């Protein structure tokens, strides 16, 4: 889904990884390019991950600091 905030378009998403959902977001530009905010954090539910992706994307568009996720992903 594409969402608009203050005239900017972004696409939040949640991807299942094991028992968790990883939040990501892309900021879409008028020229067709996209800026990925990367993996934003892990969540127990898809709705939680999508909500966090929306909060991060709107903060990025507004020029605010990104919120901290409840958990950090680590590689083993």
C-alpha atoms as an extended CHARMM CRD file, in Angstrom:
* protein
*
        76  EXT
         1         1  UNK       CA              0.0000000000        0.0000000000        0.0000000000  PROA      1               0.0000000000
         2         2  UNK       CA              1.1910000000        3.5160000000       -0.7390000000  PROA      2               0.0000000000
         3         3  UNK       CA              0.5260000000        6.2330000000        1.8310000000  PROA      3               0.0000000000
         4         4  UNK       CA              0.9080000000        9.9970000000        1.4190000000  PROA      4               0.0000000000
         5         5  UNK       CA              2.1900000000       12.2950000000        4.1620000000  PROA      5               0.0000000000
         6         6  UNK       CA              2.6970000000       16.0310000000        3.5740000000  PROA      6               0.0000000000
         7         7  UNK       CA              2.7670000000       15.4190000000       -0.1710000000  PROA      7               0.0000000000
         8         8  UNK       CA              5.3830000000       12.6430000000        0.0040000000  PROA      8               0.0000000000
         9         9  UNK       CA              4.5850000000        9.0260000000       -0.8680000000  PROA      9               0.0000000000
        10        10  UNK       CA              5.8910000000        6.0730000000        1.1030000000  PROA      10              0.0000000000
        11        11  UNK       CA              5.3570000000        2.3270000000        1.2310000000  PROA      11              0.0000000000
        12        12  UNK       CA              5.4720000000        0.5640000000        4.6150000000  PROA      12              0.0000000000
        13        13  UNK       CA              5.8100000000       -3.2180000000        4.7480000000  PROA      13              0.0000000000
        14        14  UNK       CA              6.1560000000       -6.1020000000        7.1530000000  PROA      14              0.0000000000
        15        15  UNK       CA              7.9970000000       -9.2980000000        6.2490000000  PROA      15              0.0000000000
        16        16  UNK       CA              7.7620000000      -12.5090000000        8.2440000000  PROA      16              0.0000000000
        17        17  UNK       CA             11.1390000000      -13.7740000000        9.4950000000  PROA      17              0.0000000000
        18        18  UNK       CA             10.7830000000      -16.8830000000       11.6310000000  PROA      18              0.0000000000
        19        19  UNK       CA              8.3040000000      -16.0830000000       14.3920000000  PROA      19              0.0000000000
        20        20  UNK       CA              8.6150000000      -12.3060000000       13.9970000000  PROA      20              0.0000000000
        21        21  UNK       CA              7.7070000000       -9.5830000000       11.5090000000  PROA      21              0.0000000000
        22        22  UNK       CA             10.3660000000       -7.1300000000       10.3160000000  PROA      22              0.0000000000
        23        23  UNK       CA              9.2550000000       -3.5690000000        9.5680000000  PROA      23              0.0000000000
        24        24  UNK       CA             10.6230000000       -1.7400000000        6.5260000000  PROA      24              0.0000000000
        25        25  UNK       CA              9.6360000000        1.3890000000        4.6020000000  PROA      25              0.0000000000
        26        26  UNK       CA             10.4960000000        3.0160000000        1.2860000000  PROA      26              0.0000000000
        27        27  UNK       CA             10.1720000000        6.7110000000        0.5570000000  PROA      27              0.0000000000
        28        28  UNK       CA              8.9920000000        7.0610000000       -3.0630000000  PROA      28              0.0000000000
        29        29  UNK       CA             10.1970000000       10.0130000000       -5.1300000000  PROA      29              0.0000000000
        30        30  UNK       CA              8.4640000000       11.6130000000       -8.0910000000  PROA      30              0.0000000000
        31        31  UNK       CA             11.2360000000       10.5710000000      -10.4880000000  PROA      31              0.0000000000
        32        32  UNK       CA             10.6540000000        6.8780000000       -9.7090000000  PROA      32              0.0000000000
        33        33  UNK       CA             13.5580000000        6.4370000000       -7.3040000000  PROA      33              0.0000000000
        34        34  UNK       CA             12.9700000000        5.0250000000       -3.8280000000  PROA      34              0.0000000000
        35        35  UNK       CA             14.8910000000        5.4980000000       -0.5850000000  PROA      35              0.0000000000
        36        36  UNK       CA             14.7770000000        2.4660000000        1.7000000000  PROA      36              0.0000000000
        37        37  UNK       CA             14.8870000000        3.0430000000        5.4380000000  PROA      37              0.0000000000
        38        38  UNK       CA             16.1720000000       -0.5310000000        5.8530000000  PROA      38              0.0000000000
        39        39  UNK       CA             15.1160000000       -2.9980000000        8.5240000000  PROA      39              0.0000000000
        40        40  UNK       CA             13.4750000000       -0.9030000000       11.2370000000  PROA      40              0.0000000000
        41        41  UNK       CA             12.8720000000       -3.5550000000       13.9050000000  PROA      41              0.0000000000
        42        42  UNK       CA             11.2440000000       -6.8860000000       14.7620000000  PROA      42              0.0000000000
        43        43  UNK       CA              7.6820000000       -7.2430000000       16.0360000000  PROA      43              0.0000000000
        44        44  UNK       CA              5.4140000000      -10.0020000000       17.2680000000  PROA      44              0.0000000000
        45        45  UNK       CA              2.5810000000       -9.0070000000       14.9130000000  PROA      45              0.0000000000
        46        46  UNK       CA              2.2420000000       -7.8000000000       11.3480000000  PROA      46              0.0000000000
        47        47  UNK       CA              0.0710000000       -4.8820000000       12.4840000000  PROA      47              0.0000000000
        48        48  UNK       CA              2.7200000000       -3.7780000000       14.9930000000  PROA      48              0.0000000000
        49        49  UNK       CA              5.4260000000       -3.8910000000       12.3230000000  PROA      49              0.0000000000
        50        50  UNK       CA              3.3360000000       -1.9390000000        9.8080000000  PROA      50              0.0000000000
        51        51  UNK       CA              2.3980000000        0.6840000000       12.3900000000  PROA      51              0.0000000000
        52        52  UNK       CA              6.0450000000        1.1810000000       13.3010000000  PROA      52              0.0000000000
        53        53  UNK       CA              7.0380000000        1.4230000000        9.6230000000  PROA      53              0.0000000000
        54        54  UNK       CA              4.4460000000        4.1950000000        9.1810000000  PROA      54              0.0000000000
        55        55  UNK       CA              5.7550000000        6.0670000000       12.2470000000  PROA      55              0.0000000000
        56        56  UNK       CA              9.3420000000        5.8330000000       10.9680000000  PROA      56              0.0000000000
        57        57  UNK       CA              8.4600000000        6.9480000000        7.4430000000  PROA      57              0.0000000000
        58        58  UNK       CA              6.4710000000        9.9630000000        8.6470000000  PROA      58              0.0000000000
        59        59  UNK       CA              9.2930000000       10.9250000000       11.0240000000  PROA      59              0.0000000000
        60        60  UNK       CA             11.8000000000       10.6810000000        8.1450000000  PROA      60              0.0000000000
        61        61  UNK       CA              9.6120000000       12.8450000000        5.8950000000  PROA      61              0.0000000000
        62        62  UNK       CA              9.1660000000       15.4170000000        8.6930000000  PROA      62              0.0000000000
        63        63  UNK       CA             12.9210000000       15.5180000000        9.3160000000  PROA      63              0.0000000000
        64        64  UNK       CA             12.5420000000       14.1100000000       12.8470000000  PROA      64              0.0000000000
        65        65  UNK       CA             14.6310000000       11.3970000000       14.4780000000  PROA      65              0.0000000000
        66        66  UNK       CA             13.3790000000        7.8970000000       13.7970000000  PROA      66              0.0000000000
        67        67  UNK       CA             11.7510000000        6.1970000000       16.7820000000  PROA      67              0.0000000000
        68        68  UNK       CA             13.6390000000        3.3370000000       18.4140000000  PROA      68              0.0000000000
        69        69  UNK       CA             12.2480000000       -0.1670000000       17.8700000000  PROA      69              0.0000000000
        70        70  UNK       CA             11.3070000000       -2.2990000000       20.8750000000  PROA      70              0.0000000000
        71        71  UNK       CA             13.8730000000       -4.9520000000       19.8300000000  PROA      71              0.0000000000
        72        72  UNK       CA             17.0460000000       -4.8810000000       17.7590000000  PROA      72              0.0000000000
        73        73  UNK       CA             17.7730000000       -7.6050000000       15.2340000000  PROA      73              0.0000000000
        74        74  UNK       CA             21.0550000000       -9.4190000000       15.7340000000  PROA      74              0.0000000000
        75        75  UNK       CA             22.8380000000      -11.8590000000       13.4700000000  PROA      75              0.0000000000
        76        76  UNK       CA             24.1260000000      -15.0930000000       14.8780000000  PROA      76              0.0000000000
